[in-house]
Amino acid sequence: MDLKNKNIFITGSSRGIGAGIAIKLAHMGAKVTITYGNSKEHAEKIFQDLPGQGHLLLPLDITNEDSVKTAVESALAAWDGKIDGLVNNAGITRDQLILRMKKEDFDDVYMTNLRGSFFTTRLILKPMMKQRQGSIVNISSVVGSMGNAGQSNYSASKAGLEAFSRSIAKEIGSRGIRVNALAPGFIQTDMTEALSPVQKEALLKDLPLARLGTVDDIAESVAFLLSDASSYITGHTLHVNGGMFMN
């Protein structure tokens, strides 16, 4: 899984799973973007600690097409017009039961999780098509397949992202570009660390591997899908969930 000298554009990479992906790819020799919205200070710390050279720190409002265009153009200018990989990781939740969910709670999740990926994919496909190579990884979620009470907006956005991935994979496969989705299960993050022992026990009882996933579990899988080791895989959703969902 050699990523040496590959240029990878990552959204939502200033914290959590996105930051873990960026750090892993940088350790594997890739040049990566650390993009941030309202967390510039945290993004700067991640950026400063990255191994290697050629990385970029970019402001990005994934819901704003002009902001996305500016960030992508900045990356292309810095990397001599070459982007080898795209990781659409930026995402939010606005959990609420459907009868209480506000229109803006649905719209915000859709615009960030799905429409934002449309913006980045459309822009970055252009240089990839000229190169006749590239790999796109869209970060979905296990609830995109299972559904989850109180997350109808989030589940729908992630299921849509998987369908989006399959459709684009069919459109541009002949150009040597692959598009896949990766669906994490429950991953150890600040959010899961805040759960009580009783809540954690309830989560683990349905997991055949009897543990929460780690950020590194996800980052390793993303690295695989970006690398030439997965050169004959496209239009696929890779579930990384400890057996919580099996398809």
C-alpha positions as CSV (number, residue, x, y, z in Angstrom):
1,M,0.0,0.0,0.0
2,D,2.5,2.6,-1.2
3,L,1.2,6.1,-1.2
4,K,4.5,7.8,-1.6
5,N,4.2,11.1,-3.6
6,K,0.5,10.8,-4.0
7,N,-1.6,14.0,-3.4
8,I,-4.7,13.4,-1.4
9,F,-7.4,16.0,-0.8
10,I,-9.3,15.2,2.5
11,T,-12.3,17.1,3.7
12,G,-13.2,17.3,7.4
13,S,-9.6,16.5,8.4
14,S,-9.0,18.8,11.3
15,R,-10.2,16.3,14.0
16,G,-11.5,12.8,14.7
17,I,-11.6,10.2,12.0
18,G,-10.6,12.8,9.3
19,A,-7.4,13.8,11.2
20,G,-6.5,10.2,11.8
21,I,-6.8,9.5,8.1
22,A,-4.6,12.5,7.2
23,I,-1.9,11.5,9.7
24,K,-1.9,7.8,8.5
25,L,-1.6,8.8,4.8
26,A,1.1,11.3,5.6
27,H,3.1,8.6,7.4
28,M,2.7,6.4,4.3
29,G,4.4,9.2,2.2
30,A,1.3,11.0,0.8
31,K,0.9,14.8,0.6
32,V,-2.4,15.6,2.3
33,T,-4.8,18.6,3.0
34,I,-5.9,19.5,6.4
35,T,-9.1,21.4,5.9
36,Y,-11.0,23.3,8.6
37,G,-14.2,25.3,9.1
38,N,-14.4,26.7,12.6
39,S,-11.5,24.8,14.2
40,K,-8.5,26.6,12.7
41,E,-6.4,26.3,15.9
42,H,-6.9,22.6,16.1
43,A,-6.2,22.2,12.4
44,E,-3.0,24.0,12.7
45,K,-1.8,21.7,15.5
46,I,-2.6,18.6,13.3
47,F,-0.9,20.2,10.3
48,Q,2.3,21.1,12.2
49,D,2.7,17.5,13.5
50,L,2.4,15.9,10.1
51,P,5.4,14.0,8.9
52,G,6.9,14.8,5.5
53,Q,6.5,17.9,3.3
54,G,4.1,19.3,0.8
55,H,1.0,19.2,2.9
56,L,-1.6,22.0,2.8
57,L,-3.7,23.7,5.4
58,L,-6.9,25.1,3.8
59,P,-10.1,26.8,5.0
60,L,-13.1,25.0,3.7
61,D,-16.9,25.4,4.1
62,I,-18.1,22.2,2.5
63,T,-21.6,23.7,2.1
64,N,-20.4,26.6,0.1
65,E,-19.6,25.9,-3.6
66,D,-17.3,28.9,-3.9
67,S,-15.3,27.9,-0.8
68,V,-14.9,24.4,-2.1
69,K,-13.7,25.7,-5.5
70,T,-11.2,28.0,-3.8
71,A,-9.8,25.1,-1.7
72,V,-9.5,22.7,-4.6
73,E,-7.9,25.3,-6.9
74,S,-5.4,26.1,-4.1
75,A,-4.5,22.4,-3.9
76,L,-4.1,22.1,-7.6
77,A,-1.9,25.1,-7.8
78,A,0.4,23.8,-5.0
79,W,0.5,20.3,-6.4
80,D,1.2,21.2,-10.1
81,G,-2.4,20.3,-11.1
82,K,-2.2,16.7,-9.8
83,I,-4.6,15.2,-7.3
84,D,-4.4,11.4,-7.0
85,G,-7.0,10.8,-4.3
86,L,-10.1,12.4,-2.7
87,V,-11.5,11.5,0.7
88,N,-14.9,13.0,1.4
89,N,-15.1,12.8,5.1
90,A,-16.8,16.0,6.2
91,G,-20.0,15.3,7.9
92,I,-22.4,16.4,10.7
93,T,-25.3,15.0,12.7
94,R,-28.5,16.7,13.8
95,D,-30.2,13.9,15.6
96,Q,-33.9,14.1,16.4
97,L,-37.0,11.9,16.1
98,I,-38.7,12.5,12.8
99,L,-41.9,14.2,14.3
100,R,-39.6,16.7,16.1
101,M,-37.0,17.2,13.4
102,K,-36.9,20.7,12.0
103,K,-36.5,21.3,8.3
104,E,-33.1,23.0,8.8
105,D,-31.8,20.0,10.7
106,F,-32.6,17.8,7.7
107,D,-31.2,20.4,5.2
108,D,-28.0,21.0,7.2
109,V,-27.1,17.3,7.3
110,Y,-28.0,16.8,3.6
111,M,-26.0,19.8,2.5
112,T,-22.9,18.8,4.4
113,N,-22.8,15.1,4.1
114,L,-24.1,14.6,0.5
115,R,-24.2,17.9,-1.4
116,G,-20.7,18.8,-0.2
117,S,-19.3,15.6,-1.6
118,F,-20.9,16.4,-4.9
119,F,-19.1,19.7,-5.0
120,T,-15.6,18.2,-4.3
121,T,-16.1,15.2,-6.5
122,R,-17.2,17.2,-9.6
123,L,-14.2,19.5,-9.3
124,I,-11.5,16.9,-8.5
125,L,-12.7,14.6,-11.2
126,K,-11.5,17.0,-13.9
127,P,-7.8,16.7,-13.2
128,M,-8.2,13.0,-12.5
129,M,-9.7,12.5,-15.9
130,K,-6.8,14.2,-17.5
131,Q,-4.4,12.0,-15.6
132,R,-6.6,8.9,-16.4
133,Q,-6.1,7.7,-12.8
134,G,-7.4,8.4,-9.3
135,S,-9.3,7.0,-6.4
136,I,-12.2,8.6,-4.5
137,V,-13.3,7.3,-1.0
138,N,-16.5,8.5,0.4
139,I,-16.9,8.1,4.2
140,S,-20.4,6.7,4.9
141,S,-21.7,5.0,8.0
142,V,-23.1,1.7,9.1
143,V,-26.4,3.4,9.7
144,G,-26.6,4.1,6.0
145,S,-27.4,0.4,5.6
146,M,-29.1,-0.3,9.0
147,G,-30.9,2.9,9.7
148,N,-31.1,4.3,13.2
149,A,-33.9,5.8,15.3
150,G,-33.4,9.5,15.6
151,Q,-31.0,9.7,12.6
152,S,-33.3,9.6,9.6
153,N,-31.5,12.6,8.1
154,Y,-28.0,11.3,8.8
155,S,-28.9,7.7,7.6
156,A,-30.5,9.0,4.4
157,S,-27.5,11.2,3.6
158,K,-25.1,8.3,4.1
159,A,-27.2,5.9,2.0
160,G,-27.3,8.5,-0.6
161,L,-23.6,8.9,-0.5
162,E,-23.2,5.2,-1.2
163,A,-25.5,5.3,-4.2
164,F,-23.7,8.4,-5.4
165,S,-20.4,6.4,-5.2
166,R,-21.8,3.5,-7.2
167,S,-23.2,5.8,-9.9
168,I,-20.0,7.8,-10.4
169,A,-18.0,4.6,-10.4
170,K,-20.0,3.5,-13.5
171,E,-19.6,6.9,-15.2
172,I,-15.8,7.2,-15.0
173,G,-14.4,3.7,-14.5
174,S,-13.2,3.7,-18.2
175,R,-10.9,6.6,-17.3
176,G,-9.0,4.6,-14.7
177,I,-10.7,6.3,-11.8
178,R,-12.2,4.3,-8.9
179,V,-14.9,5.4,-6.5
180,N,-15.7,3.5,-3.3
181,A,-17.5,4.1,0.0
182,L,-16.3,3.1,3.4
183,A,-18.9,2.6,6.2
184,P,-17.5,2.7,9.8
185,G,-19.3,1.3,12.7
186,F,-18.9,2.5,16.2
187,I,-15.4,4.0,16.5
188,Q,-13.5,5.2,19.6
189,T,-13.7,9.0,19.5
190,D,-14.4,11.8,21.9
191,M,-18.1,11.1,21.5
192,T,-17.9,7.4,22.5
193,E,-15.5,8.2,25.3
194,A,-18.2,10.3,26.9
195,L,-20.6,7.2,27.0
196,S,-21.3,5.6,30.4
197,P,-20.1,2.0,31.1
198,V,-23.7,0.9,30.7
199,Q,-24.0,2.5,27.3
200,K,-20.7,1.0,26.2
201,E,-21.8,-2.4,27.3
202,A,-25.0,-2.1,25.3
203,L,-23.0,-1.2,22.2
204,L,-20.5,-4.1,22.6
205,K,-23.1,-6.8,23.1
206,D,-24.1,-6.6,19.4
207,L,-20.5,-6.7,18.2
208,P,-19.0,-10.1,17.2
209,L,-15.5,-8.7,17.7
210,A,-16.5,-7.4,21.1
211,R,-14.7,-4.0,20.8
212,L,-15.2,-0.6,19.4
213,G,-13.2,0.2,16.3
214,T,-10.3,2.6,16.3
215,V,-9.5,5.6,14.1
216,D,-6.6,3.6,12.8
217,D,-8.9,0.8,11.7
218,I,-10.6,3.3,9.5
219,A,-7.5,5.1,8.3
220,E,-5.8,1.8,7.3
221,S,-8.9,0.8,5.2
222,V,-9.0,4.2,3.5
223,A,-5.3,3.8,2.7
224,F,-6.1,0.5,1.1
225,L,-8.8,1.9,-1.1
226,L,-6.6,4.8,-2.2
227,S,-3.6,2.6,-3.0
228,D,-2.9,0.4,-6.0
229,A,-3.5,-2.6,-3.8
230,S,-7.2,-2.1,-4.5
231,S,-6.8,-1.4,-8.2
232,Y,-9.7,-3.8,-9.2
233,I,-12.2,-2.5,-6.6
234,T,-14.8,0.1,-7.5
235,G,-18.4,0.9,-6.8
236,H,-18.0,-1.0,-3.5
237,T,-19.0,-0.1,0.1
238,L,-16.4,-1.5,2.5
239,H,-18.0,-2.1,5.9
240,V,-15.6,-1.6,8.8
241,N,-17.8,-2.3,11.8
242,G,-16.6,-5.3,13.8
243,G,-19.4,-7.5,12.4
244,M,-22.2,-5.2,13.6
245,F,-23.7,-5.3,10.1
246,M,-23.0,-8.1,7.7
247,N,-24.1,-7.9,4.0
